[in-house]
Amino acid sequence: MYDVVIIGAGITGTMLCRKLSQYRLKLAVLEKENDIAEGATMANSAVIHVGYDPEDGTNKAELNVKGAQQYKQICKDLHCAYKVTGAYIAACGAEEEASLTVLAARADARDIPYRTLTREEALREEPNLSDQVTRVLDFYITAVVYPWEVANACMEVACQNGAELHLNAPCTQITKEGDCYRITTPKGTFLTRYVVNAAGVHAEDIHNMIGKAAWHATPRKGEYFVLDQDVQPIQHIIFPVPSKEKGKGVLAIPTVYGNTLIGPNSDFLDDPDDNGTSDSGLAYVRTNISKTLKNIPLNRSIRTFAGIRPTTTNPDFIIEEVKDAPHFIDAVSIESPGLASAPAIADRIIEILSQSLKLEPDSSAVMTRKKPVVLADLSAEERNALIRENPAYGRIICRCEQISEGEIIDCIRRPCGARTVKGVKKRVRPGMGRCQGGFCEPKVVHILARELGISPLEVVYDSPDSKILQSENRI
Ligand SMILES: Cc1cc2nc3c(=O)[nH]c(=O)nc-3n(C[C@H](O)[C@H](O)[C@H](O)COP(=O)(O)OP(=O)(O)OC[C@H]3O[C@@H](n4cnc5c(N)ncnc54)[C@H](O)[C@@H]3O)c2cc1C
């Protein structure tokens, strides 16, 4: 019998689970995929929006501001990257400048700091602004994170505190049994007093297991180019002025590791799992980035990717106990700024739970995690000392990102550690660089096989059926 079962190990589910793990509760997270953060949390702009954009009176406005305020400390506690870049909202012409005034007024009302820059002032910091940009609002405390890292770290802490993570455990049925819910998955059934539906684009399916949803999922795809680290055309995140029709529009984002993302578009989908990129989507991105920026070397793209926004017919986040289904809580329609809002979404859910669930602090709970070794952050002396102690840190596996075997082994051995090639890539980045795994992937396969005690033939890239090697061809 569990106290709370969370369906979905994206940022909503993992952030909630970490926060709940400070109480004496039996917790489980059920995830249908083979790793944490495989949905929207894996593929997004990674911006911790400060909260000037959502309209007054919405959950988004309140939770974005409150969530963003918590991120710096959370990232510090979890040893996750948090890079303050600032965010330029670049207006082109008088009409858009008027919109900047609206955003500035909202920011004033929400105590969000910003500065206003003339074209000339902005050009001094961002010489690649397009010729059309006339004025800029800089939300200079805006930061970027590495969303998978945060979700993984949250889950790691929750598991340290006794929570369970069940991968490859899609929830297929929920039935009411007295005061409890029975959740069916191929990994077994879970009896629980409370359920939190944090299933992203599939949240409607989960909701409909206990009653028909009053809203409908309308997943929207966003596609990106990833530019190589040696071209860094911008220092700040560059947004166009947001609009009702185009949302936040096509932006340029400096990532925490020195790449630049250009995107996304916004295309409604029939298939909520269609996460491939398309010629038309990328062409849209290419055309629209030129509104705010010039000299963007898209020919230096090392990868493209797409993410799917868990939008619904309800324009706001839905975070509530479902009417007629006591103790079943929806955390759905968590589109942007869902990443930035996640800490406050978790607080809101805990507030709802606390109305009927006794939350007793667990004095043994630890909310921080052990700092992972990041070789690139160490001085030459520190590296040498580490390598003397453990020579695996001296064997560089990923030449592009300078990732050592020691770091890869650590990410496999940690709680909620990597089990797949992509899992290793998401945790410590081999395969993220220019060669995209061309050199390091075979080595990662062998390290995984050795650490997991399986044959290299059994190592998968991502899902359980994504085998990399077919057979041995040499004895
Ligand atoms: C293109 C794009 C750009 C974005 N940019 C930003 C940004 O810059 N800043 C920001 O704040 N937000 C941004 N967002 C929004 C943000 O990414 C999402 O709000 C957030 O990731 C949602 O997290 P989640 O945990 O609710 O959903 P998800 O990350 O989608 O997680 C849901 C999880 O549930 C699992 N699941 C589904 N069905 C089942 C089932 N039956 N059983 C078990 N598990 C199941 C899925 O596999 C998935 O892992 C962006 C989103 C996109 C797509």
The ligand as a Gaussian input file, in Angstrom:
#p B3LYP/6-31G(d) Opt

LIG

0 1
 C        9.201000      22.634000     -27.445000
 C        9.035000      22.920000     -25.984000
 C        9.661000      24.027000     -25.381000
 C        9.485000      24.294000     -24.037000
 N       10.227000      25.267000     -23.439000
 C       10.090000      25.501000     -22.122000
 C       10.915000      26.442000     -21.444000
 O       11.860000      26.991000     -22.009000
 N       10.669000      26.697000     -20.150000
 C        9.667000      26.088000     -19.469000
 O        9.462000      26.426000     -18.308000
 N        8.919000      25.145000     -20.055000
 C        9.129000      24.817000     -21.345000
 N        8.392000      23.844000     -21.947000
 C        7.398000      23.130000     -21.167000
 C        8.034000      22.049000     -20.294000
 O        8.958000      21.287000     -21.036000
 C        6.907000      21.167000     -19.793000
 O        5.948000      21.984000     -19.172000
 C        7.394000      20.157000     -18.774000
 O        8.517000      19.462000     -19.237000
 C        6.259000      19.190000     -18.482000
 O        6.747000      18.223000     -17.600000
 P        5.817000      17.024000     -17.174000
 O        6.593000      16.245000     -16.189000
 O        4.486000      17.531000     -16.761000
 O        5.579000      16.200000     -18.521000
 P        6.590000      15.213000     -19.265000
 O        7.978000      15.653000     -19.179000
 O        6.023000      14.989000     -20.626000
 O        6.482000      13.881000     -18.419000
 C        5.360000      13.052000     -18.456000
 C        5.858000      11.642000     -18.236000
 O        4.746000      10.774000     -18.111000
 C        5.078000       9.545000     -18.730000
 N        3.851000       8.823000     -19.031000
 C        2.943000       9.085000     -19.998000
 N        1.958000       8.173000     -19.983000
 C        2.235000       7.326000     -18.967000
 C        1.591000       6.165000     -18.465000
 N        0.464000       5.686000     -19.003000
 N        2.141000       5.529000     -17.406000
 C        3.305000       5.966000     -16.861000
 N        3.962000       7.064000     -17.324000
 C        3.434000       7.730000     -18.357000
 C        5.840000       9.990000     -19.963000
 O        6.616000       8.938000     -20.507000
 C        6.661000      11.135000     -19.431000
 O        7.936000      10.716000     -18.973000
 C        8.604000      23.503000     -23.282000
 C        8.005000      22.383000     -23.858000
 C        8.257000      22.060000     -25.188000
 C        7.718000      20.794000     -25.751000

